[in-house]
Amino acid sequence: MTATNYHEPVLLQACVEGLNLKPGGTYVDVTFGGGGHSREILRQLPSGPDSPGRLIVFDQDPDARANADAIDDPRLTFVAANFRHLKRYLRLYKIDQVDGILADLGISSHQIDTPERGFSTRFDADLDMRMSQSGELTARKVINEYPEDQLHKIFGMYGEVTNAKTLAGVIAANRVNRPLETINDLKTVLQRYAPRGREYKYFAQAFQALRIEVNQELVTLEEFLMQVPEVLAPGGRLVVMAYHSLEDRLVKNFIKSGNFRGDIEKDLYGNEIKPLQSVTRKPIEASAEEVARNPRARSAKLRIAEKRP
């Protein structure tokens, strides 16, 4: 699988500029995918007098490894793991701190466009939705085995589905007679309760909720962010691009306060206790020209922060 099968990198130059690359620096791309951002980082990474610089990339999707193997650059190290294990693998490579971390959250166009992965409403396939094929939890298991109240919570919180309680009840009733095993099985149920004229959005919300649950995306993001202050060197940059409000809210609050509530804590002397300082007052968004060229950029919000000295 080549990088051309992946999406065009969103806000490419803004992401790389946000890292503030310096000679001989060590950087991490925790969502390698097709390698679009990583290739540009390597292209722009200046060599230091004693070090050519280094880029560590993470991706749990086995399809991404082929893209990394295709990059002939000794500065690149591929880690076949989820970025929730950031600190553990950096230590494995004897790296204590890095100069910048890039995270392009969400799902790749390649994953959506591969029918058997079960991410897209456009194809019929098994209800899978695993980003890592080694994971045991699938969308099929969630739909058929989760209690009704838990389905209600998932659709409401992760998909912001308006009639989440009704939908959960209908799914629970339908699966009694026959398991919901495929995308079309689920779409048949969703179709009856989707607002007229907004079926596509309704499907997308329900599928987003299932995908987040299957891959534990918000929990993973929190675990990753909590490691960032320790892993970043003073003056190092965190660059995060989110595609929906749930992710962006976590990133925004963590940059603002060092926690996920957004409440700024102070020490005994009244000094704010927060490890990062926002570089961008508002999130960076794609231009109209980029959105026209690459529709995936429409919902992207890019935030940049720097570790305090």
N, C-alpha and C positions, 0 to 999 in steps of 0.2 A: 504494500500500500504506500503510495508516494504522497508527498506533501500537497500535490495538486488536487488530491481528493479531499483536502481539508479546506476550511473556510479561509477567506482572505483576512489577514490580521486586522483587527479593529484598532483605530487610533495608534497606528504603528509608531510614527515618529514621536507622538506625545508620550507614549509609554517609555520609549528608549531615552528620550530627553529627560523624562521624569527621574530616571535612575541616576542621572548626573555622573555618567561614566568617568572614571579617572584611571590614569595609567597603572597597569599592573593590578587592578582591583579584582576582587572575587565577587561574582554575582550569581544569583539563583533565579531560574525561571521555573516556578513550581507547577506550571500547567503547560507542558511542552507542546502537546498535540501535534500539529503539522510542522512545528518548528519555525513558523514565520517570524515571531518576535525574537526567538533565539538567534536566528541567522543575522538579523539586523543588529542585535547586541554584539555578536562576534565581529561583524563588519566594522562597527564603530568603536569597539573596545581598543583603546590605545595601549601599546606595549610600554611597560615600565622599564627602567634601566636594568633592573635585576629580575623582573618577572613579566611574562607576556600577558598576564591576566588569566582568569579562569572563569568558566561558566558551568555551574552544576544545574542539570535539568531533571525535573521529576515528572513522571506520568505513569499512572497505574494501568492505562489501556495498552495492551500488547501491540496494537496496531501502530502506536507511536514509536516503538523501538526502531522499526524499519526507517522511519524518517530521521531518527538520530544517527543510525548507522550510515545513512547516505551523506552525512556531513563529515567531510574529511578535515577535521581540525583538532589537533591535540589538546586544545584548551577546553574542549567539551567533554563533560562526564555525564552519562545518562544513568538515572536512578529509577528502576522499575518499581515505584512505590507511590502510595498516596502522600500528598504533602502534609497530612496530619503528623507524619513521622519525620518532619523536617530536621529537627535538632538531632535525632538519633542517627540519621544517615550522614549529616555533616560531621558529626563526631567520628563516624566510621571512616571518613576520608580525612580525619585529623584537621578539620576546619572548626575553629572556635567561633569566629565571627566573620560576617561578610559585609560587603559595601553596598549591596542593594538586592532587593527581592521584588520580583514581578509575579503577580497572580492575575491571570485572565480567567475569571470564574465562568461557570455555566457549562453548556454542552457544545460540542463542536458540530459543524455542519456535516462532517464525515459520519459522526455517530448517528445523527438524525437521518441521514440519507442511506444508511445501511439497514435495509428492512429487517433482517433477522435480529437486530439489537432491540427492536420493540419500542423505540423512542418516539416514532412518528405516527401520527394519525393517518398519514397518506398511504401506508402499506398495511396489509394484514400479516400478522406474525404472532408468535407467542408473546404473552405479556412478560417481558424480561426487564429491560431498563437498567441493567447493571452496567456501570462504567468499567468495573473490573470483573472479568469473567470468573474470577476465583471467589467472588462473593456468593454467599448462600441465599441471601434474601432477594427475591424477585418481585416484580409487580404482581405476578400471578398469585404468589403466596400472600401478599398484602391484601389483595382483593378478596381472596377466598378464605383466609384464615383469621384476619384481624377482627376483633369484636366490633360491633356496629358503632359503639361510642368512640372507639379509636379511629375508625374511618371518618366519622364526623369531625373529629379534631384535625385529622390530616388534611381533609378537603377544605376545612375552614381556615386553618392556620397557614398551610403551605400553598394552597391554591387560591385562597380568598374567594372560594365558590359561594355564591349568595345563598343557595338552597342546600348547603352542605349536609344538614341533618336529614333532609328528605332524601337526598341522593344516597347517603349511607344506608338508610333504611331500605331503599329500593334494591340496592346491591345485595344487602344481607338477605332480602326475601328471594331474589332471583337465584342466588347461588345454592339455595336449599334444593332446588329441583335439578340444577345442572351447574357444575363449576364454570366460571367465566375464565376461559383459558387463552383467548386470543384478543387482539386489538379490536376486531370487528364485534366480538361478543360484548366487550365493554362499550364500544360506540353505540351499539343497538340500545343499550340501557340509557346511556347519556343522551341520546338523540331525543328521547321522550321528555326530557326535563330541561333541555337547553332552551334559553330564550330565543324566540323566533327572530331570525336574521342575525343572531350572534352565536350560532352553533360552533363556528371555528374557535372563537375565543373561549367558549365554555369547555370545549374539548381540550384546548391548550392549558387551561387552568387546572383541570382534573389531572392531566398527564404530568404537569409540573409538580403537583402535589405528590403524586406517586413516585416520580423520579427523585425528588428531594428525600422522601422517606427511604426508598430503596438504597440510596447511596449515602444517607446520613449527611447530606451536604451542609446543613447549617451547623451541626455539631462539629463536623470536620473543619469548617471555616473558623469556628470559635477556638478549637484546639490549635489550629495553625497560628491565628493571630496572637494567642497567648504566648507563643514561643518567639515571636518576632522581636520584642525588646531585648531579649537575651542574645539572640542570634545576630542582630544588627550591630555593627560597630558604631561608635559615636559619629554622628554626621551621616550615617548610612541612610539610604532611602527605601521606603516601602511604596510600591506602586500597585494599586489594586483596581481592577475593572470588574464591575458588577452589572448584571443584566436584569435584575428585578429588585423590588423595594426591600424584600426580606434580607437579602445579602447586603445591599447598600447600607441599610440601617445599622447592621452589625459593624460594618467597616467604619462608617461615620462616627458611631458612638465610641468605638475603640480608639480611634485617632483622637477624638475630642477629650476623652476622659481616662483611657486605659482600662475601661470596663465596658460591658455591653448594655448597661442601663443608661449610660450617658451622663451619669452624676459625677461631677468633679469632686474628688476628695482632696483634703488639705492636711498638711502636717501640723504639728503643735505651733509652728511659727506662721501659719497661714499661707505657706507655699503650696501651690498646686502639685499633687502627686500624679503625674502622668508622664510616661516615657517618650511619647512622640509629639511632635509639633506639626500641625498641618501646613503644607506648602501651598496648597490651593484653597482659596477661600470658599469656592464653590466647585462642585465636580465638573471636570472637563467633559464635554459632549461632542459628538461627531458633527461635522459641518453638513449642510444640506447636500453638498456635492458628494461627500463620502457615503451618506445614507442612500442617495440615489444609485450609487455604484455598488454598495454593499448593504442591503437592507438589515442585516444582522446588527449593524452599528446603531440602529435607531434607538434602542433602549439602553445603550451602554453609558455608564457613569464611571469616570476615571477619577480616583482620589490618590493624592500623593502626600506622603508624610515623611518626616525626617526624625531620626533619633536624636534626642537632645545630648549635647556634649556631657 
